[in-house]
Amino acid sequence: MNPKYGLPKNLMGWVQQNADKLKPPVCNAALFQDGNYIINVVGGGNTRTDFHDNPTEEIFHQIRGTAYLEIWDRGRFDRIDLKEGDVWLMEPHLQHSPQRPDPNGLCFLVELKRPPNAIDSLNWYCPKCAKLVWGASMELKDLVADLPATYKRFYALSDAERTCKHCGTLHPGKDYAAWHAIRGGNA
């Protein structure tokens, strides 16, 4: 027998064999390369300052450790916690910033392959006033390649380009701790 997508895999054995791929900036590795789904395992030890607008649903299963999603919704920030064992179905276009500070955390993530002409966006919001500082939209072809390239474009911007036009706050780039400290003082 030779099934199209291969035979069953031992998930934790696969994780051990691919641990080197589960590292920042995205921490994702594709468990299955084919089919109608993007099936990734996501490692921990990663924090981000971008918010992803995915045109399709996402299923999160927090296998090990904890994580949380910073949410930007209707002009304000919120948070959804993922505890070990939690499963959550996220609706399309809910802007989210996955935070995985637990270096031993592990998440099983399922997304739909994007339909033709579907657009993903990455947005960076001011931690003080929650207004958009910079964003990029794309037809996402490869999650692991396309997202880091967009991060690099944002991080390469000058301080003037990362300064909020509404309140004058400098977005700290990839420094999540600084972003969160500014946000915490304005929550």
C-alpha positions as CSV (number, residue, x, y, z in Angstrom):
1,M,0.0,0.0,0.0
2,N,1.3,3.4,-0.9
3,P,-1.2,6.2,0.2
4,K,-0.8,9.5,-1.5
5,Y,0.2,11.4,1.6
6,G,2.3,8.6,3.1
7,L,1.7,6.3,6.1
8,P,0.9,7.5,9.7
9,K,3.7,9.3,11.5
10,N,4.5,9.3,15.2
11,L,4.0,13.0,16.0
12,M,6.5,13.3,18.9
13,G,9.1,11.2,16.9
14,W,8.7,13.7,14.0
15,V,9.1,16.6,16.5
16,Q,12.4,15.1,17.8
17,Q,13.7,14.6,14.3
18,N,12.8,18.2,13.2
19,A,13.5,20.1,16.4
20,D,16.1,22.2,14.6
21,K,13.4,23.6,12.4
22,L,11.1,24.7,15.3
23,K,13.1,27.8,16.0
24,P,12.4,31.6,15.5
25,P,11.5,33.7,13.7
26,V,8.4,31.6,12.8
27,C,9.2,28.3,14.5
28,N,7.1,26.4,12.0
29,A,7.8,23.2,10.2
30,A,5.4,21.5,7.8
31,L,4.4,18.1,9.0
32,F,2.7,17.3,5.7
33,Q,3.7,19.0,2.4
34,D,0.7,18.0,0.3
35,G,-3.0,18.0,0.5
36,N,-5.6,20.8,1.1
37,Y,-4.2,21.8,4.4
38,I,-1.1,23.5,5.8
39,I,-0.2,21.3,8.7
40,N,2.6,22.6,10.9
41,V,4.1,22.0,14.2
42,V,5.2,25.2,15.9
43,G,7.9,25.3,18.6
44,G,8.3,27.7,21.4
45,G,10.7,30.4,22.5
46,N,9.3,32.9,20.1
47,T,7.6,36.3,20.5
48,R,6.5,38.7,17.7
49,T,5.2,42.2,17.3
50,D,3.3,41.6,14.0
51,F,-0.4,40.8,13.7
52,H,-1.3,38.2,11.0
53,D,-4.6,38.6,9.1
54,N,-5.3,35.1,7.7
55,P,-8.1,34.9,5.1
56,T,-8.9,31.3,6.3
57,E,-9.6,29.6,9.6
58,E,-6.8,28.2,11.8
59,I,-7.0,25.3,14.3
60,F,-4.6,25.5,17.3
61,H,-3.9,22.5,19.5
62,Q,-1.4,23.4,22.2
63,I,0.3,20.0,22.7
64,R,2.8,21.1,25.3
65,G,3.4,24.2,27.4
66,T,1.4,27.4,27.1
67,A,1.1,30.2,24.5
68,Y,-1.2,33.1,23.8
69,L,-2.4,35.2,21.0
70,E,-2.3,38.9,21.1
71,I,-5.5,40.0,19.2
72,W,-6.1,43.3,17.5
73,D,-9.9,43.7,17.0
74,R,-12.0,46.7,16.3
75,G,-9.2,49.1,17.1
76,R,-8.0,47.6,20.4
77,F,-5.9,44.8,21.8
78,D,-7.0,41.7,23.5
79,R,-5.6,38.3,24.4
80,I,-6.5,34.6,24.1
81,D,-4.6,32.1,26.2
82,L,-3.7,28.6,25.0
83,K,-3.0,26.2,27.9
84,E,-1.5,22.8,27.4
85,G,-4.2,20.5,25.8
86,D,-6.3,23.4,24.5
87,V,-7.8,23.2,21.1
88,W,-9.2,26.4,19.4
89,L,-10.7,27.2,16.0
90,M,-10.0,30.8,15.0
91,E,-12.2,32.5,12.5
92,P,-10.8,34.1,9.3
93,H,-9.4,37.6,9.4
94,L,-9.0,37.8,13.2
95,Q,-5.7,39.6,13.4
96,H,-3.5,37.7,15.8
97,S,0.1,37.7,17.0
98,P,1.1,34.3,18.3
99,Q,3.3,34.5,21.4
100,R,5.2,31.4,22.5
101,P,7.6,32.5,25.2
102,D,7.7,28.9,26.6
103,P,10.9,27.5,24.9
104,N,9.5,23.9,25.4
105,G,6.0,24.8,24.1
106,L,4.6,22.9,21.1
107,C,1.5,23.6,19.0
108,F,-0.1,21.6,16.2
109,L,-1.4,24.2,13.8
110,V,-3.8,23.5,10.8
111,E,-4.7,26.1,8.2
112,L,-6.4,25.8,4.8
113,K,-4.3,26.3,1.7
114,R,-5.1,29.7,0.4
115,P,-7.6,29.9,-2.4
116,P,-6.4,31.7,-5.6
117,N,-6.1,35.5,-5.0
118,A,-6.6,35.2,-1.2
119,I,-4.6,37.8,0.6
120,D,-2.7,37.5,3.9
121,S,-1.5,40.6,5.7
122,L,1.1,41.3,8.4
123,N,0.4,44.5,10.3
124,W,2.4,46.3,13.0
125,Y,0.4,48.4,15.4
126,C,1.4,51.2,17.7
127,P,1.6,49.8,21.2
128,K,0.4,53.1,22.6
129,C,-2.6,54.1,20.5
130,A,-3.2,50.8,18.5
131,K,-3.1,52.6,15.1
132,L,-1.5,50.9,12.2
133,V,2.2,51.8,11.8
134,W,3.0,49.6,8.8
135,G,1.6,46.7,6.9
136,A,2.2,44.4,4.0
137,S,-0.2,42.2,2.1
138,M,0.7,39.2,0.0
139,E,-0.6,36.0,-1.7
140,L,1.1,33.6,0.8
141,K,2.8,30.8,-1.1
142,D,5.1,29.5,1.6
143,L,4.5,30.3,5.2
144,V,8.0,29.6,6.3
145,A,9.7,31.7,3.5
146,D,7.2,34.5,2.9
147,L,6.6,35.7,6.5
148,P,10.2,36.1,7.5
149,A,10.9,38.1,4.3
150,T,8.2,40.5,5.3
151,Y,9.5,40.7,8.9
152,K,12.9,41.7,7.5
153,R,11.4,44.5,5.4
154,F,9.7,45.9,8.5
155,Y,12.8,45.6,10.7
156,A,14.9,47.4,8.0
157,L,12.6,50.5,8.1
158,S,14.1,53.7,9.6
159,D,13.0,55.0,12.9
160,A,11.0,57.7,11.1
161,E,9.2,55.0,9.1
162,R,8.4,53.1,12.3
163,T,7.0,56.1,14.1
164,C,3.3,56.2,14.6
165,K,1.8,59.0,12.6
166,H,-1.1,59.4,15.1
167,C,0.8,59.7,18.5
168,G,4.5,59.9,17.7
169,T,5.4,56.6,19.4
170,L,8.4,54.8,17.9
171,H,7.5,51.1,17.2
172,P,10.3,49.1,18.7
173,G,10.6,46.7,15.7
174,K,11.1,43.1,16.8
175,D,11.7,43.9,20.4
176,Y,8.5,42.4,21.8
177,A,9.5,43.2,25.4
178,A,9.7,46.9,24.6
179,W,6.5,46.8,22.6
180,H,4.7,45.0,25.4
181,A,6.1,47.5,28.0
182,I,4.8,50.4,26.1
183,R,1.4,48.7,25.6
184,G,1.2,47.7,29.3
185,G,1.7,51.3,30.3
186,N,-1.2,52.3,28.0
187,A,-3.7,49.4,28.6
